[in-house]
Amino acid sequence: MFEGQFGPHVVNGKIEGYKIARVSDDHIFAKLGARNGDIVRRVNGYGLNDLERLMDLYKALKTMPEAKIELERDGKPVTYIFQIRN
């Protein structure tokens, strides 16, 4: 079953977010509004500049009251704010 493919978005040799290469319609990211080609830049104000940071934020989402996701879509900034119910 296909879910999603993601990878670092590299500019001038530095990671500047994570690009959603492909995401299936039933994946949680798609249900939250993500699209193929989106570049996730920041989560709750923290830049996504390495895999360790990405994994730390992913784990922390379980206890956060809300998540502010800043991404780039077709060269334009888009921000989503999600209330997290644990």
C-alpha positions in Angstrom: 0.0 0.0 0.0 1.5 3.4 -1.0 1.3 6.1 1.5 3.9 8.8 0.9 7.4 9.8 -0.2 9.2 12.6 1.4 12.7 13.9 1.2 15.0 16.8 2.1 14.6 20.0 0.0 18.2 21.1 -0.5 19.3 24.6 -1.6 22.9 25.5 -2.1 23.9 22.3 -0.2 21.7 23.0 2.8 18.4 21.4 3.9 15.7 24.0 3.8 12.7 21.9 4.6 11.2 18.6 3.4 9.4 18.1 0.1 6.4 15.9 -0.3 7.3 14.0 -3.4 4.1 11.9 -3.5 1.3 11.4 -1.0 -1.7 9.1 -1.4 -5.2 10.3 -0.9 -5.7 8.2 2.2 -2.5 9.4 3.9 -3.0 11.6 7.0 -1.0 14.4 5.4 -3.3 14.4 2.3 -6.3 14.5 4.6 -4.8 17.5 6.4 -4.4 19.3 3.0 -0.9 18.5 1.9 -0.3 18.1 -1.8 2.4 16.6 -4.0 5.3 19.1 -4.3 4.6 21.0 -1.1 7.8 21.9 0.8 7.3 21.9 4.6 9.5 24.7 5.9 8.7 25.1 9.6 6.7 23.4 12.4 5.8 25.6 15.4 8.4 28.1 14.3 11.3 25.6 14.1 13.0 25.3 10.7 13.4 21.8 9.3 17.0 21.8 8.5 18.0 18.2 9.4 16.5 14.8 9.8 17.1 14.7 13.6 15.0 17.9 14.0 12.3 16.5 11.8 12.1 13.3 13.9 12.1 15.3 17.2 9.2 17.5 16.1 7.3 14.5 14.8 7.6 12.8 18.2 6.7 16.0 20.1 3.5 16.4 18.1 1.9 13.8 20.3 1.9 16.2 23.3 1.5 19.6 21.6 -1.8 21.4 21.9 -1.5 22.7 18.4 0.8 22.5 15.4 1.5 25.4 13.1 2.8 24.1 9.8 4.4 26.5 7.4 4.9 25.3 3.9 5.6 26.5 0.4 3.2 25.5 -2.4 3.9 26.6 -6.0 6.4 29.2 -4.7 3.9 30.8 -2.3 3.8 30.5 1.6 0.9 28.6 3.1 0.3 28.2 6.8 -1.9 25.6 8.5 -2.8 25.6 12.2 -4.1 22.3 13.7 -5.6 21.7 17.1 -4.2 18.4 18.4 -6.5 16.3 20.5 -4.8 13.6 22.5 
